[in-house]
Amino acid sequence: MYKAIIFDFFGVMVSDMYIDWINENNLSHLIPELKENYFKRSDKGEISKFELHNHLASLVNRPLLQVETELKSFLIINNELVDYIKTIKPKFKIALCSNAPTDFVEDFLKESNLNLLFDEVVISSRLGIRKPDRDIFDKTLGLLGIGAKDAVFVDDTLENIESARLLGIKSILFTDFKSFEKDLLECGF
């Protein structure tokens, strides 16, 4: 019997605002370079949210505050998932494990009251490690006080799913809420 569900943030709990913003601004050809030189570094805490957002602003020649407002407009909460988590929270521990800038995610969680959903919040930039590194999963499991076999991990990135599976964590690739719900039913939820 599972004791906890660990959710990713971008692409699961909320839309992936960065990718959506990049696509909206016709910058998709820059995604590999941005991922390697900015997003991964931001996820590890090597560069700040300010440095990341400032670089994005420079790409479109717009003021930083305007770009940050645009980014937030692409941040859409997955309300179906939030409602589902509220129904299972009394029976399971719920954690967030995200590759992201710490201050951005923590501020958003508080502003939207989503912080109330989670027993533990693990953010890569605070630890200096990012998924798919097994250490971030070990840290999350440790904070939850459970073993790998007691957890279900939900993420929208196959590489992260495969890494968690290698540790013995039941993992679900998130594509949409209906598929997620079906996959959880198969896990006995």
N, CA, C and O of each residue as an XYZ file, in Angstrom:
756
protein
N       0.836     -1.188      0.000
C       0.000      0.000      0.000
C       0.885      1.257      0.000
O       1.813      1.379      0.800
N       0.590      2.140     -0.872
C       1.367      3.382     -0.966
C       1.015      4.326      0.171
O      -0.113      4.349      0.664
N       2.023      5.111      0.578
C       1.836      6.048      1.678
C       1.937      7.501      1.238
O       1.500      8.399      1.958
N       2.516      7.741      0.045
C       2.721      9.127     -0.381
C       2.716      9.239     -1.903
O       3.022      8.290     -2.626
N       2.358     10.433     -2.353
C       2.465     10.768     -3.764
C       3.331     12.018     -3.863
O       3.122     13.002     -3.153
N       4.307     11.950     -4.761
C       5.244     13.052     -4.983
C       4.951     13.635     -6.364
O       4.995     12.928     -7.370
N       4.655     14.925     -6.397
C       4.305     15.593     -7.648
C       5.402     16.547     -8.110
O       6.076     17.189     -7.305
N       5.557     16.619     -9.410
C       6.370     17.651    -10.044
C       5.538     18.934    -10.067
O       4.320     18.885     -9.894
N       6.189     20.080    -10.279
C       5.497     21.369    -10.318
C       5.144     21.766    -11.755
O       3.986     21.672    -12.162
N       6.156     22.215    -12.528
C       5.907     22.670    -13.893
C       5.516     21.496    -14.789
O       6.222     20.490    -14.850
N       4.401     21.633    -15.476
C       3.934     20.582    -16.375
C       3.010     19.577    -15.715
O       2.414     18.738    -16.392
N       2.885     19.656    -14.380
C       1.985     18.756    -13.657
C       1.017     19.586    -12.803
O      -0.175     19.657    -13.102
N       1.533     20.210    -11.747
C       0.695     21.041    -10.873
C       0.255     22.322    -11.581
O      -0.863     22.801    -11.395
N       1.142     22.853    -12.379
C       0.872     24.074    -13.156
C       1.421     23.872    -14.560
O       2.218     22.967    -14.805
N       0.989     24.720    -15.470
C       1.513     24.674    -16.833
C       2.997     25.005    -16.828
O       3.503     25.600    -15.876
N       3.680     24.627    -17.872
C       5.100     24.960    -17.989
C       5.210     26.347    -18.623
O       5.357     26.486    -19.837
N       5.137     27.351    -17.779
C       5.060     28.737    -18.249
C       6.268     29.131    -19.087
O       6.136     29.905    -20.035
N       7.432     28.613    -18.751
C       8.627     28.991    -19.506
C       8.529     28.514    -20.952
O       8.764     29.288    -21.880
N       8.187     27.254    -21.143
C       8.074     26.711    -22.503
C       6.948     27.418    -23.256
O       7.094     27.758    -24.430
N       5.829     27.635    -22.576
C       4.709     28.327    -23.232
C       5.106     29.748    -23.649
O       4.771     30.190    -24.748
N       5.810     30.454    -22.779
C       6.254     31.820    -23.088
C       7.254     31.802    -24.252
O       7.174     32.632    -25.158
N       8.186     30.857    -24.219
C       9.187     30.734    -25.290
C       8.497     30.478    -26.627
O       8.825     31.111    -27.631
N       7.548     29.558    -26.636
C       6.826     29.257    -27.877
C       6.023     30.459    -28.358
O       5.996     30.746    -29.555
N       5.372     31.161    -27.440
C       4.580     32.343    -27.798
C       5.452     33.428    -28.435
O       4.987     34.191    -29.282
N       6.707     33.487    -28.024
C       7.624     34.505    -28.533
C       8.502     33.993    -29.682
O       9.507     34.612    -30.032
N       8.109     32.856    -30.260
C       8.817     32.281    -31.411
C      10.308     32.066    -31.155
O      11.155     32.337    -32.006
N      10.594     31.572    -29.957
C      11.981     31.320    -29.565
C      12.255     29.826    -29.373
O      13.256     29.453    -28.762
N      11.371     28.973    -29.891
C      11.511     27.536    -29.641
C      12.838     26.979    -30.153
O      13.320     25.970    -29.639
N      13.428     27.617    -31.148
C      14.730     27.166    -31.660
C      15.836     27.335    -30.609
O      16.910     26.745    -30.733
N      15.569     28.140    -29.577
C      16.561     28.370    -28.518
C      16.396     27.437    -27.318
O      17.197     27.483    -26.384
N      15.365     26.592    -27.336
C      15.085     25.754    -26.166
C      16.286     24.915    -25.734
O      16.592     24.906    -24.542
N      16.991     24.204    -26.634
C      18.144     23.410    -26.153
C      19.200     24.267    -25.453
O      19.707     23.885    -24.398
N      19.531     25.417    -26.032
C      20.538     26.297    -25.434
C      20.038     26.872    -24.114
O      20.796     26.947    -23.147
N      18.779     27.274    -24.062
C      18.212     27.823    -22.827
C      18.171     26.769    -21.734
O      18.488     27.063    -20.581
N      17.789     25.557    -22.074
C      17.750     24.488    -21.073
C      19.134     24.248    -20.479
O      19.295     24.160    -19.261
N      20.124     24.144    -21.352
C      21.477     23.823    -20.887
C      22.125     24.966    -20.107
O      22.699     24.745    -19.040
N      22.036     26.170    -20.628
C      22.783     27.290    -20.051
C      22.017     28.134    -19.042
O      22.622     28.908    -18.300
N      20.699     27.996    -19.005
C      19.927     28.832    -18.090
C      19.016     28.030    -17.170
O      19.110     28.164    -15.950
N      18.135     27.198    -17.726
C      17.181     26.498    -16.875
C      17.859     25.494    -15.944
O      17.566     25.469    -14.749
N      18.746     24.681    -16.467
C      19.438     23.712    -15.601
C      20.262     24.432    -14.539
O      20.304     23.995    -13.388
N      20.911     25.521    -14.911
C      21.721     26.275    -13.948
C      20.835     26.946    -12.894
O      21.192     26.996    -11.717
N      19.692     27.454    -13.319
C      18.740     28.043    -12.373
C      18.187     26.965    -11.444
O      18.034     27.189    -10.243
N      17.890     25.801    -12.006
C      17.383     24.685    -11.204
C      18.367     24.257    -10.122
O      17.959     23.795     -9.057
N      19.649     24.407    -10.390
C      20.667     24.014     -9.415
C      21.048     25.160     -8.477
O      21.859     24.974     -7.570
N      20.474     26.336     -8.690
C      20.801     27.479     -7.851
C      22.096     28.157     -8.244
O      22.619     28.979     -7.491
N      22.624     27.821     -9.423
C      23.877     28.434     -9.893
C      23.648     29.842    -10.424
O      24.553     30.676    -10.382
N      22.446     30.113    -10.923
C      22.055     31.473    -11.289
C      20.696     31.748    -10.654
O      19.918     30.827    -10.401
N      20.424     33.013    -10.403
C      19.186     33.389     -9.722
C      18.017     33.477    -10.697
O      18.190     33.493    -11.916
N      16.836     33.531    -10.121
C      15.629     33.756    -10.922
C      15.776     35.080    -11.677
O      15.386     35.182    -12.840
N      16.335     36.083    -11.020
C      16.534     37.384    -11.652
C      17.420     37.252    -12.892
O      17.112     37.817    -13.942
N      18.514     36.509    -12.771
C      19.414     36.338    -13.921
C      18.716     35.590    -15.062
O      18.868     35.949    -16.230
N      17.961     34.562    -14.720
C      17.217     33.809    -15.730
C      16.209     34.714    -16.435
O      16.178     34.782    -17.664
N      15.393     35.403    -15.653
C      14.350     36.249    -16.238
C      14.952     37.436    -16.990
O      14.415     37.860    -18.013
N      16.042     37.960    -16.498
C      16.717     39.070    -17.184
C      17.219     38.621    -18.560
O      17.136     39.372    -19.531
N      17.739     37.393    -18.635
C      18.191     36.879    -19.929
C      17.006     36.718    -20.883
O      17.103     37.074    -22.058
N      15.901     36.189    -20.389
C      14.715     36.042    -21.235
C      14.243     37.406    -21.740
O      13.860     37.547    -22.901
N      14.274     38.403    -20.864
C      13.871     39.758    -21.265
C      14.785     40.301    -22.361
O      14.328     40.981    -23.280
N      16.076     39.995    -22.257
C      17.021     40.476    -23.271
C      16.757     39.830    -24.632
O      17.023     40.437    -25.669
N      16.239     38.613    -24.630
C      15.959     37.912    -25.888
C      14.829     38.574    -26.681
O      14.802     38.508    -27.910
N      13.906     39.205    -25.974
C      12.763     39.838    -26.645
C      12.821     41.357    -26.573
O      11.912     42.051    -27.029
N      13.913     41.864    -25.989
C      14.129     43.310    -25.890
C      12.946     44.013    -25.210
O      12.436     45.026    -25.689
N      12.529     43.432    -24.067
C      11.460     44.029    -23.279
C      11.928     44.166    -21.838
O      12.840     43.457    -21.415
N      11.317     45.065    -21.083
C      11.706     45.244    -19.675
C      11.452     43.980    -18.856
O      10.514     43.226    -19.118
N      12.301     43.770    -17.868
C      12.214     42.597    -16.992
C      10.824     42.454    -16.367
O      10.248     41.367    -16.388
N      10.288     43.533    -15.816
C       8.983     43.441    -15.161
C       7.888     43.035    -16.137
O       6.968     42.310    -15.759
N       7.967     43.482    -17.365
C       6.978     43.092    -18.370
C       7.080     41.598    -18.668
O       6.068     40.903    -18.762
N       8.308     41.114    -18.815
C       8.507     39.692    -19.095
C       8.036     38.846    -17.915
O       7.426     37.797    -18.120
N       8.309     39.282    -16.686
C       7.841     38.512    -15.526
C       6.314     38.485    -15.457
O       5.731     37.473    -15.066
N       5.670     39.577    -15.829
C       4.206     39.612    -15.888
C       3.704     38.659    -16.970
O       2.733     37.932    -16.762
N       4.364     38.665    -18.117
C       3.995     37.751    -19.205
C       4.156     36.300    -18.765
O       3.278     35.473    -19.008
N       5.279     35.991    -18.119
C       5.516     34.623    -17.657
C       4.398     34.170    -16.733
O       3.861     33.073    -16.889
N       4.046     35.018    -15.766
C       2.986     34.645    -14.812
C       1.651     34.430    -15.507
O       0.834     33.629    -15.053
N       1.423     35.145    -16.613
C       0.155     34.966    -17.328
C       0.063     33.570    -17.956
O      -1.032     33.094    -18.256
N       1.197     32.926    -18.150
C       1.221     31.570    -18.702
C       1.185     30.496    -17.615
O       1.149     29.304    -17.920
N       1.194     30.909    -16.367
C       1.206     29.971    -15.244
C      -0.235     29.637    -14.861
O      -0.912     30.426    -14.202
N      -0.688     28.473    -15.278
C      -2.073     28.063    -15.069
C      -2.101     26.858    -14.142
O      -1.461     25.839    -14.401
N      -2.847     26.993    -13.068
C      -2.967     25.915    -12.084
C      -3.832     24.794    -12.657
O      -4.869     25.042    -13.272
N      -3.385     23.559    -12.441
C      -4.153     22.386    -12.841
C      -5.199     22.133    -11.750
O      -4.968     21.358    -10.822
N      -6.351     22.799    -11.878
C      -7.380     22.734    -10.835
C      -7.965     21.342    -10.650
O      -8.328     20.977     -9.532
N      -8.066     20.559    -11.718
C      -8.550     19.177    -11.573
C      -7.636     18.396    -10.641
O      -8.099     17.658     -9.771
N      -6.327     18.568    -10.836
C      -5.362     17.861    -10.001
C      -5.404     18.376     -8.560
O      -5.356     17.588     -7.615
N      -5.493     19.686     -8.396
C      -5.568     20.264     -7.048
C      -6.783     19.710     -6.305
O      -6.679     19.316     -5.144
N      -7.927     19.682     -6.976
C      -9.138     19.149     -6.341
C      -8.967     17.679     -5.974
O      -9.420     17.246     -4.915
N      -8.315     16.910     -6.846
C      -8.079     15.502     -6.568
C      -7.169     15.336     -5.341
O      -7.431     14.510     -4.467
N      -6.104     16.131     -5.297
C      -5.174     16.040     -4.157
C      -5.911     16.327     -2.849
O      -5.654     15.676     -1.837
N      -6.810     17.282     -2.865
C      -7.568     17.603     -1.649
C      -8.369     16.400     -1.165
O      -8.549     16.221      0.040
N      -8.853     15.573     -2.094
C      -9.652     14.411     -1.689
C      -8.791     13.285     -1.122
O      -9.254     12.520     -0.276
N      -7.542     13.174     -1.578
C      -6.694     12.066     -1.096
C      -5.753     12.477      0.038
O      -5.166     11.617      0.696
N      -5.607     13.770      0.269
C      -4.670     14.256      1.279
C      -4.912     13.661      2.676
O      -3.946     13.374      3.383
N      -6.135     13.473      3.082
C      -6.309     12.884      4.418
C      -5.724     11.469      4.553
O      -5.429     11.030      5.664
N      -5.553     10.756      3.436
C      -5.084      9.366      3.489
C      -3.611      9.198      3.126
O      -3.005      8.179      3.458
N      -3.033     10.181      2.452
C      -1.665     10.055      1.941
C      -0.851     11.310      2.224
O      -1.384     12.417      2.303
N       0.449     11.106      2.373
C       1.350     12.247      2.420
C       1.510     12.759      0.991
O       1.566     11.974      0.044
N       1.581     14.067      0.848
C       1.701     14.681     -0.465
C       2.956     15.550     -0.465
O       3.159     16.369      0.432
N       3.794     15.359     -1.484
C       5.027     16.146     -1.584
C       5.139     16.766     -2.968
O       4.554     16.295     -3.943
N       5.908     17.831     -3.010
C       6.268     18.473     -4.270
C       7.770     18.307     -4.430
O       8.528     18.567     -3.496
N       8.202     17.879     -5.597
C       9.625     17.743     -5.901
C       9.832     18.381     -7.264
O       9.433     17.823     -8.286
N      10.460     19.559     -7.276
C      10.507     20.352     -8.493
C      11.908     20.843     -8.820
O      12.686     21.215     -7.941
N      12.204     20.831    -10.123
C      13.373     21.527    -10.644
C      12.927     22.954    -10.915
O      12.173     23.210    -11.853
N      13.396     23.884    -10.089
C      12.911     25.262    -10.224
C      13.704     26.204     -9.328
O      14.416     25.767     -8.424
N      13.571     27.512     -9.593
C      14.112     28.508     -8.664
C      13.273     28.500     -7.378
O      12.049     28.618     -7.434
N      13.925     28.363     -6.236
C      13.239     28.233     -4.950
C      12.280     29.379     -4.673
O      11.109     29.155     -4.369
N      12.780     30.616     -4.779
C      11.938     31.746     -4.408
C      10.697     31.848     -5.282
O       9.632     32.229     -4.796
N      10.816     31.518     -6.549
C       9.658     31.598     -7.438
C       8.575     30.619     -7.006
O       7.417     31.003     -6.849
N       8.945     29.362     -6.814
C       7.961     28.332     -6.464
C       7.366     28.604     -5.090
O       6.147     28.542     -4.927
N       8.195     28.903     -4.107
C       7.672     29.143     -2.755
C       6.727     30.330     -2.733
O       5.673     30.265     -2.100
N       7.086     31.421     -3.419
C       6.199     32.593     -3.472
C       4.877     32.240     -4.130
O       3.814     32.618     -3.638
N       4.938     31.520     -5.237
C       3.713     31.152     -5.941
C       2.833     30.239     -5.091
O       1.617     30.421     -5.035
N       3.443     29.264     -4.435
C       2.672     28.348     -3.591
C       1.930     29.105     -2.491
O       0.767     28.815     -2.209
N       2.604     30.079     -1.869
C       1.962     30.868     -0.810
C       0.867     31.755     -1.375
O      -0.231     31.809     -0.822
N       1.151     32.454     -2.472
C       0.163     33.361     -3.080
C      -1.106     32.623     -3.495
O      -2.204     33.168     -3.387
N      -0.963     31.407     -3.963
C      -2.102     30.640     -4.473
C      -2.693     29.687     -3.432
O      -3.656     28.977     -3.720
N      -2.123     29.667     -2.229
C      -2.521     28.749     -1.151
C      -2.293     27.281     -1.495
O      -2.825     26.403     -0.816
N      -1.516     27.003     -2.532
C      -1.197     25.613     -2.864
C      -0.235     25.005     -1.848
O      -0.137     23.782     -1.752
N       0.473     25.836     -1.091
C       1.394     25.312     -0.078
C       0.661     24.441      0.943
O       1.271     23.573      1.569
N      -0.642     24.668      1.113
C      -1.425     23.886      2.067
C      -1.627     22.440      1.626
O      -2.000     21.589      2.433
N      -1.381     22.164      0.349
C      -1.551     20.806     -0.172
C      -0.414     19.869      0.217
O      -0.598     18.653      0.270
N       0.764     20.434      0.489
C       1.974     19.617      0.575
C       2.488     19.459      1.998
O       2.563     20.410      2.776
N       2.839     18.204      2.303
C       3.501     17.921      3.574
C       4.978     18.294      3.487
O       5.580     18.705      4.479
N       5.555     18.149      2.301
C       6.964     18.492      2.072
C       7.102     19.138      0.697
O       6.431     18.747     -0.258
N       7.976     20.125      0.615
C       8.293     20.786     -0.650
C       9.807     20.722     -0.833
O      10.566     21.266     -0.030
N      10.233     20.053     -1.898
C      11.652     19.895     -2.201
C      11.909     20.595     -3.540
O      11.340     20.229     -4.568
N      12.772     21.603     -3.500
C      13.051     22.388     -4.707
C      14.541     22.288     -5.008
O      15.391     22.509     -4.146
N      14.820     21.953     -6.241
C      16.187     21.651     -6.671
C      17.188     22.765     -6.378
O      18.303     22.488     -5.936
N      16.812     23.999     -6.613
C      17.790     25.083     -6.457
C      18.228     25.259     -5.004
O      19.331     25.746     -4.755
N      17.405     24.880     -4.060
C      17.790     24.949     -2.646
C      18.838     23.884     -2.324
O      19.728     24.109     -1.505
N      18.727     22.725     -2.973
C      19.632     21.612     -2.690
C      20.872     21.597     -3.579
O      21.875     20.964     -3.246
N      20.798     22.299     -4.713
C      21.909     22.260     -5.664
C      21.953     20.985     -6.486
O      22.959     20.686     -7.129
N      20.864     20.239     -6.463
C      20.737     19.018     -7.272
C      19.371     19.045     -7.945
O      18.416     19.610     -7.412
N      19.288     18.434     -9.116
C      18.020     18.460     -9.846
C      17.684     17.063    -10.341
O      18.552     16.211    -10.526
N      16.391     16.864    -10.545
C      15.969     15.610    -11.167
C      16.609     15.559    -12.548
O      16.670     16.591    -13.217
N      17.071     14.449    -12.987
C      16.826     13.084    -12.510
C      17.838     12.556    -11.484
O      17.853     11.349    -11.246
N      18.674     13.382    -10.872
C      19.650     12.927     -9.889
C      18.934     12.187     -8.757
O      17.991     12.712     -8.165
N      19.377     10.986     -8.466
C      18.718     10.160     -7.452
C      18.725     10.803     -6.066
O      17.853     10.514     -5.247
N      19.706     11.677     -5.796
C      19.793     12.300     -4.471
C      18.560     13.139     -4.135
O      18.159     13.216     -2.973
N      17.959     13.766     -5.145
C      16.772     14.583     -4.861
C      15.585     13.690     -4.490
O      14.747     14.075     -3.674
N      15.517     12.513     -5.082
C      14.458     11.566     -4.705
C      14.707     11.013     -3.304
O      13.782     10.900     -2.500
N      15.964     10.670     -3.018
C      16.307     10.178     -1.680
C      15.971     11.215     -0.609
O      15.449     10.873      0.452
N      16.272     12.476     -0.893
C      15.984     13.567      0.048
C      14.471     13.677      0.272
O      14.019     13.827      1.407
N      13.701     13.604     -0.801
C      12.240     13.706     -0.693
C      11.678     12.548      0.123
O      10.854     12.754      1.014
N      12.121     11.334     -0.180
C      11.661     10.165      0.574
C      12.036     10.293      2.050
O      11.234      9.967      2.925
N      13.242     10.763      2.325
C      13.690     10.940      3.702
C      12.819     11.932      4.465
O      12.453     11.689      5.615
N      12.493     13.040      3.826
C      11.630     14.032      4.475
C      10.234     13.475      4.743
O       9.600     13.816      5.742
N       9.769     12.619      3.845
C       8.454     11.993      4.037
C       8.502     10.838      5.041
O       7.467     10.398      5.542
N       9.711     10.354      5.329
C       9.872      9.246      6.267
C       9.383      7.921      5.714
O       8.839      7.096      6.448
N       9.581      7.718      4.408
C       9.116      6.490      3.767
C      10.204      5.918      2.864
O      11.190      6.587      2.554
N      10.006      4.675      2.452
C      10.901      4.039      1.499
C      10.382      4.209      0.081
O       9.249      4.643     -0.130
N      11.209      3.869     -0.874
C      10.866      4.036     -2.291
C       9.609      3.253     -2.661
O       8.784      3.746     -3.429
N       9.452      2.065     -2.137
C       8.300      1.223     -2.493
C       6.977      1.778     -1.966
O       5.907      1.326     -2.374
N       7.047      2.757     -1.059
C       5.849      3.345     -0.467
C       5.372      4.597     -1.196
O       4.386      5.212     -0.791
N       6.071      4.983     -2.278
C       5.769      6.251     -2.940
C       5.372      6.071     -4.392
O       5.778      5.124     -5.065
N       4.564      7.014     -4.849
C       4.239      7.169     -6.260
C       4.769      8.541     -6.667
O       4.566      9.529     -5.962
N       5.447      8.589     -7.803
C       6.016      9.839     -8.306
C       5.330     10.197     -9.616
O       5.154      9.342    -10.484
N       4.941     11.465     -9.759
C       4.224     11.937    -10.942
C       5.011     13.091    -11.557
O       5.248     14.107    -10.904
N       5.416     12.927    -12.823
C       6.219     13.941    -13.508
C       5.869     13.913    -14.994
O       5.347     12.918    -15.499
N       6.157     15.005    -15.684
C       5.871     15.070    -17.119
C       7.109     14.833    -17.975
O       7.052     14.967    -19.198
N       8.235     14.479    -17.339
C       9.486     14.264    -18.062
C       9.916     12.806    -17.920
O      10.135     12.315    -16.813
N      10.032     12.127    -19.050
C      10.351     10.703    -19.054
C      11.678     10.407    -18.346
O      11.773      9.422    -17.614
N      12.675     11.221    -18.547
C      13.976     11.019    -17.897
C      13.842     10.975    -16.371
O      14.488     10.156    -15.718
N      13.013     11.847    -15.805
C      12.797     11.856    -14.357
C      12.028     10.623    -13.903
O      12.317     10.050    -12.852
N      11.052     10.222    -14.699
C      10.264      9.018    -14.398
C      11.172      7.794    -14.360
O      11.099      6.988    -13.433
N      12.026      7.659    -15.368
C      12.918      6.497    -15.434
C      13.888      6.468    -14.261
O      14.173      5.398    -13.724
N      14.393      7.614    -13.860
C      15.311      7.683    -12.726
C      14.616      7.235    -11.437
O      15.177      6.463    -10.660
N      13.402      7.721    -11.218
C      12.657      7.340    -10.015
C      12.341      5.841    -10.020
O      12.406      5.184     -8.981
N      12.000      5.308    -11.193
C      11.712      3.876    -11.300
C      12.923      3.031    -10.926
O      12.782      1.991    -10.282
N      14.108      3.473    -11.328
C      15.331      2.731    -10.994
C      15.551      2.645     -9.489
O      16.215      1.729     -9.006
N      14.992      3.601     -8.750
C      15.099      3.589     -7.287
C      14.007      2.740     -6.637
O      14.021      2.523     -5.426
N      13.064      2.264     -7.444
C      11.973      1.461     -6.909
C      10.719      2.263     -6.610
O       9.807      1.758     -5.956
N      10.657      3.498     -7.076
C       9.478      4.338     -6.875
C       8.512      4.097     -8.033
O       8.898      4.212     -9.197
N       7.276      3.768     -7.727
C       6.245      3.642     -8.760
C       6.091      5.029     -9.394
O       5.872      6.016     -8.691
N       6.207      5.100    -10.716
C       6.225      6.408    -11.380
C       5.206      6.479    -12.501
O       4.987      5.519    -13.240
N       4.591      7.651    -12.602
C       3.553      7.898    -13.600
C       3.973      9.094    -14.447
O       4.265     10.172    -13.930
N       3.996      8.879    -15.753
C       4.277      9.976    -16.683
C       2.984     10.766    -16.874
O       1.991     10.236    -17.371
N       3.008     12.034    -16.476
C       1.812     12.872    -16.553
C       1.687     13.484    -17.939
O       2.591     14.169    -18.417
N       0.545     13.224    -18.579
C       0.240     13.859    -19.863
C      -1.021     14.702    -19.747
O      -1.107     15.789    -20.320
N      -1.997     14.196    -19.004
C      -3.238     14.929    -18.752
C      -3.919     14.301    -17.537
O      -3.552     13.209    -17.104
N      -4.902     14.997    -16.998
C      -5.520     14.540    -15.755
C      -6.244     13.206    -15.916
O      -6.132     12.343    -15.046
N      -6.978     13.019    -17.005
C      -7.733     11.769    -17.209
C      -6.808     10.553    -17.221
O      -7.101      9.540    -16.585
N      -5.703     10.653    -17.936
C      -4.733      9.547    -17.983
C      -4.117      9.307    -16.606
O      -3.933      8.164    -16.188
N      -3.803     10.396    -15.909
C      -3.242     10.298    -14.561
C      -4.204      9.565    -13.633
O      -3.801      8.674    -12.884
N      -5.482      9.947    -13.687
C      -6.488      9.327    -12.840
C      -6.584      7.828    -13.126
O      -6.681      7.019    -12.203
N      -6.556      7.468    -14.394
C      -6.592      6.054    -14.794
C      -5.364      5.306    -14.268
O      -5.484      4.199    -13.742
N      -4.173      5.923    -14.414
C      -2.949      5.300    -13.935
C      -2.980      5.103    -12.419
O      -2.518      4.078    -11.919
N      -3.519      6.072    -11.691
C      -3.612      5.927    -10.236
C      -4.581      4.815     -9.840
O      -4.331      4.077     -8.887
N      -5.671      4.700    -10.564
C      -6.604      3.618    -10.295
C      -5.924      2.262    -10.438
O      -6.174      1.346     -9.654
N      -5.072      2.142    -11.434
C      -4.327      0.905    -11.637
C      -3.345      0.633    -10.509
O      -2.944     -0.509    -10.288
N      -2.955      1.702     -9.786
C      -2.066      1.549     -8.635
C      -2.840      1.247     -7.345
O      -2.243      1.026     -6.292
N      -4.154      1.240     -7.440
C      -4.966      0.919     -6.266
C      -5.519      2.115     -5.534
O      -6.003      1.970     -4.412
N      -5.465      3.288     -6.122
C      -6.008      4.480     -5.470
C      -7.497      4.592     -5.737
O      -8.139      5.533     -5.271
